[in-house]
Amino acid sequence: MLIVHVHARVKPELIEAFKEATITNARHSVQEPGVARFDVIQQADDPGRFVLVEVYRTSDAPAQHKETAHYIIWRDAVTPMMA
């Protein structure tokens, strides 16, 4: 098992768009055979800060995840949203 924490800081005006794109990505990600969990956590006292907790079953699964269509769509959508 491999656990990855992705920390993201999002521009205030793009928080809702980031959440929508990220939740969509998470819903698709948990359907991948190599993904055990994919949690999206928003910081309560700073809503522009997020942590994605990605739990993979194998060491190869993160690379396989990054080749999926839903990941590529998410990556391209959220990159300009980062602060």
CORDA-V916341 format. One record per residue. PSI is psi in whole degrees, 0 to 359 (* if undefined). Layout:
BEGIN
PSI + PSI
END
This chain:
BEGIN
143 + 129 + 128 + 131 + 121 + 118 + 132 + 138 + 126 + 141 + 136 + 320 + 353 + 10 + 311 + 319 + 320 + 314 + 314 + 312 + 320 + 321 + 321 + 315 + 317 + 318 + 320 + 323 + 319 + 351 + 349 + 141 + 331 + 358 + 122 + 323 + 155 + 99 + 142 + 118 + 128 + 133 + 130 + 317 + 359 + 84 + 350 + 0 + 132 + 153 + 127 + 125 + 110 + 121 + 118 + 147 + 332 + 165 + 341 + 341 + 323 + 319 + 320 + 321 + 318 + 354 + 354 + 153 + 319 + 326 + 314 + 318 + 314 + 309 + 313 + 327 + 319 + 343 + 313 + 353 + 344 + 140 + *
END
